[in-house]
Amino acid sequence: MKGRSDLQQRLERIVFGTDTRAGRLFDVVLLWTILLSVALVLLESVHEVRVRYGPWLMAAEWTVTVLFTIEYAVRVWVSRDRRRYVLSFYGLVDLLAALPTYVSLLAPGTQALSIIRAIRLTRVFRILRLTTYTREASHLLLALYASRHRIIVFTLAVLALVTVFGTVMYLVEGPSHGFTSIPRSIYWAIVTLTTVGYGDIAPRTALGQALASAIMILGYAIIAIPTGIVSAEIARQERQRRVLTCTTCGAGDVQDDARYCPQCGAPMKGA
């Protein structure tokens, strides 16, 4: 952006940077304000607190909302690429942090959506320079993405199983024991297979209880499968990232589990 003033440049370093004392102070104050706003949303949902301190909570909520609105406007004003910031993840979150209070004027009851401000706490990674955790999170997301086809197949197989189990249980137990329809029976099968066990529906016949026992045991095995899929993918990516350097010929792309260098055949140290 051309024609940026000195004030814009100074404010940009404060609101977007952490390399100055003012910038770090701004981020720390912002984090505490976010925590306060989240606490206000939680307290407002408690009936006793809302009845006793409702006006004070509303005044504090509007104060925080105005501050977030000013902060968002400043961020847009000082951004080098305003469109990029507005459409970015943090730009959208910053906007949504202020909107619920205004929306609640037109649609009462939407005030609880202000809890989205908790997402802004992810800025702590940048403030505390915890980039290692950010990289590890990206590795986990990459592993999940790489395993998506296997996870989709697994999910479809589970859906098929609960459909079959639910239908069978509907035929075995029937409406007299709470299994009033196949969809409701499928709901019971999902609750049972995932070992949640709400207890709102339960089989009464011996055959139904035997089937339920089999589903419960199967559930423990099924729950472990997605974890194994993702863990195997993470291990595979780690093996790809970790390479050794041959001390004999200098080859730098030797896998860490190789016993001999693929270039010169020399034994690898530690193999």
C-alpha positions in Angstrom: 0.0 0.0 0.0 1.4 3.4 -1.0 1.4 6.5 1.1 1.5 4.8 4.5 1.9 7.3 7.3 4.4 7.1 10.1 1.5 6.5 12.5 0.3 3.5 10.5 3.8 2.0 10.5 4.2 2.4 14.2 0.8 0.9 14.9 1.5 -2.0 12.6 4.6 -2.9 14.6 2.6 -2.8 17.8 -0.6 -4.7 16.7 1.1 -7.2 14.4 4.6 -7.5 15.8 6.2 -8.8 19.0 9.7 -7.4 18.5 9.0 -4.3 20.5 8.1 -3.7 24.1 4.9 -1.9 23.1 4.0 -4.8 20.8 4.5 -7.4 23.5 2.5 -5.3 26.0 -0.3 -4.9 23.5 -0.5 -8.7 23.0 -0.4 -9.4 26.7 -3.2 -7.0 27.4 -5.2 -8.4 24.4 -4.9 -11.9 25.9 -6.2 -10.9 29.2 -9.0 -9.0 27.6 -9.9 -12.2 25.6 -9.9 -14.2 28.8 -12.1 -11.6 30.5 -14.6 -11.7 27.5 -14.7 -15.5 27.7 -15.3 -15.4 31.4 -18.2 -12.9 30.9 -19.9 -15.3 28.4 -19.6 -18.2 30.9 -20.9 -16.2 33.8 -23.8 -14.8 31.8 -25.0 -18.3 31.1 -25.4 -19.0 34.9 -29.0 -18.0 35.8 -28.2 -16.9 39.4 -25.3 -14.7 38.3 -27.3 -13.2 35.4 -30.2 -12.3 37.6 -27.9 -10.6 40.2 -25.3 -9.0 38.1 -27.0 -8.8 34.7 -26.5 -5.0 34.1 -22.9 -5.2 35.2 -22.2 -8.1 32.9 -23.9 -6.4 30.0 -21.9 -3.2 30.5 -18.6 -5.2 30.7 -19.6 -7.1 27.6 -20.3 -3.9 25.6 -17.0 -2.4 26.8 -15.1 -5.5 25.6 -17.0 -5.5 22.3 -16.2 -1.8 21.6 -12.5 -2.5 22.4 -12.4 -5.4 20.0 -14.2 -3.3 17.3 -11.6 -0.6 17.7 -8.8 -3.1 17.6 -10.2 -4.8 14.4 -10.6 -1.4 12.7 -7.0 -0.5 13.6 -5.7 -3.8 12.3 -7.5 -3.2 9.0 -6.3 0.4 8.8 -2.6 -0.4 9.3 -2.5 -3.7 7.3 -0.2 -3.6 4.2 -2.7 -5.8 2.4 -6.1 -5.1 3.9 -8.0 -7.7 1.7 -5.5 -10.4 2.7 -5.9 -9.7 6.4 -9.7 -9.4 6.3 -10.0 -12.8 4.5 -7.3 -14.5 6.6 -8.1 -16.9 9.5 -7.2 -14.4 12.2 -8.9 -11.6 10.3 -12.2 -13.5 10.3 -11.8 -14.5 13.9 -11.1 -10.9 14.9 -14.3 -9.9 13.1 -16.4 -12.6 14.6 -15.1 -11.7 18.1 -17.0 -8.4 17.9 -20.1 -9.4 15.8 -22.2 -11.5 18.3 -22.9 -8.6 20.6 -24.2 -6.5 17.8 -26.2 -9.4 16.4 -27.8 -10.0 19.8 -29.6 -6.7 19.4 -31.5 -8.1 16.4 -31.5 -11.8 17.5 -31.6 -12.1 21.3 -30.0 -15.2 22.6 -27.1 -15.2 20.2 -24.8 -13.6 22.8 -23.3 -17.0 23.7 -21.7 -17.1 20.3 -19.2 -14.6 21.7 -17.4 -17.7 23.0 -15.7 -17.8 19.6 -13.3 -15.3 21.1 -11.6 -18.2 22.8 -10.1 -19.0 19.4 -8.1 -15.8 19.6 -6.1 -17.3 22.5 -4.1 -19.1 19.8 -2.2 -15.9 19.4 -0.3 -17.1 22.5 1.8 -19.3 20.3 3.0 -16.3 18.4 3.4 -14.2 21.5 5.4 -16.8 23.5 7.2 -17.9 20.3 6.0 -21.5 20.7 6.7 -22.2 17.0 7.7 -25.8 17.8 4.2 -26.6 19.0 2.8 -25.0 15.8 5.0 -27.2 13.6 4.0 -30.3 15.5 0.4 -29.4 15.0 1.0 -29.0 11.3 2.6 -32.5 11.2 -0.4 -33.9 12.9 -2.7 -32.2 10.4 -0.6 -33.5 7.5 -0.9 -37.1 8.9 -4.6 -36.8 9.2 -4.9 -35.5 5.6 -2.7 -38.2 4.3 -4.8 -40.8 6.1 -8.1 -39.4 4.9 -8.9 -42.2 2.4 -8.4 -44.9 5.0 -10.3 -43.0 7.6 -13.2 -42.5 5.2 -13.3 -46.2 4.4 -13.2 -47.0 8.1 -16.1 -44.5 8.8 -18.2 -46.0 6.0 -17.6 -49.5 7.4 -18.7 -48.4 10.9 -21.8 -46.7 9.5 -22.7 -50.0 7.7 -22.1 -52.0 10.9 -24.3 -49.8 13.1 -27.0 -49.8 10.4 -27.0 -53.6 10.4 -26.8 -53.9 14.2 -29.6 -51.3 14.7 -31.9 -53.1 12.3 -31.3 -56.5 13.9 -31.9 -55.0 17.4 -35.1 -53.4 16.1 -36.3 -56.9 15.0 -35.1 -58.6 18.2 -36.4 -56.1 20.8 -39.2 -54.2 19.0 -41.1 -51.1 20.0 -42.2 -52.6 23.3 -38.7 -52.3 24.7 -38.0 -48.8 23.4 -36.7 -49.6 19.9 -39.5 -47.8 18.2 -37.9 -47.4 14.8 -34.8 -48.4 12.9 -33.2 -44.9 13.1 -33.7 -45.0 16.9 -32.2 -48.5 17.0 -29.2 -47.2 14.9 -28.8 -44.4 17.4 -28.6 -47.1 20.2 -26.1 -49.1 18.1 -23.8 -46.0 17.7 -24.0 -45.2 21.5 -23.2 -48.8 22.3 -20.4 -49.3 19.8 -18.7 -46.1 20.9 -19.0 -47.4 24.5 -20.8 -44.1 25.5 -23.8 -45.9 27.0 -26.4 -43.2 27.9 -28.7 -45.9 29.1 -31.9 -44.3 27.7 -32.5 -47.4 25.7 -31.5 -50.9 26.7 -32.3 -54.4 25.5 -34.5 -56.6 27.7 -34.4 -60.0 26.0 -31.5 -62.5 26.3 -30.8 -62.4 22.6 -30.7 -58.6 22.6 -28.4 -58.5 25.5 -26.1 -61.0 23.9 -26.0 -58.9 20.7 -25.3 -55.8 22.8 -22.4 -57.5 24.6 -20.9 -58.4 21.2 -21.3 -54.8 20.0 -19.6 -53.5 23.2 -16.6 -55.8 22.8 -16.3 -54.9 19.1 -16.4 -51.3 20.0 -13.1 -51.4 21.9 -11.4 -52.9 18.9 -13.0 -50.4 16.5 -12.1 -47.3 18.5 -8.4 -48.2 18.3 -8.3 -48.4 14.5 -8.3 -44.7 13.7 -5.5 -44.1 16.2 -3.4 -46.8 14.6 -4.0 -45.4 11.1 -2.9 -41.9 12.1 0.0 -43.2 14.3 1.3 -45.3 11.4 1.2 -42.3 9.1 3.0 -40.0 11.6 5.7 -42.7 11.9 6.1 -42.9 8.2 6.4 -39.2 7.8 9.0 -39.1 10.6 11.1 -41.8 8.8 10.9 -39.7 5.6 12.1 -36.6 7.5 14.9 -38.2 9.4 18.0 -38.9 7.3 21.6 -39.4 8.0 24.9 -38.3 6.4 27.5 -40.9 5.5 30.8 -40.0 7.1 32.7 -41.9 4.3 31.3 -40.4 1.1 29.2 -37.5 2.5 25.9 -38.7 1.1 23.2 -36.7 3.0 20.0 -38.6 2.1 20.6 -41.9 3.9 17.5 -43.2 5.8 18.1 -43.4 9.5 17.4 -47.1 9.6 19.9 -48.0 6.9 22.8 -50.3 7.9 24.9 -49.4 4.9 25.3 -46.3 2.7 23.4 -46.8 -0.6 26.1 -44.7 -2.4 29.4 -46.2 -1.2 28.3 -49.2 0.8 30.2 -48.2 3.9 28.7 -49.2 7.3 26.6 -46.4 8.9 27.5 -45.4 12.4 25.1 -46.7 15.0 23.7 -49.4 12.6 
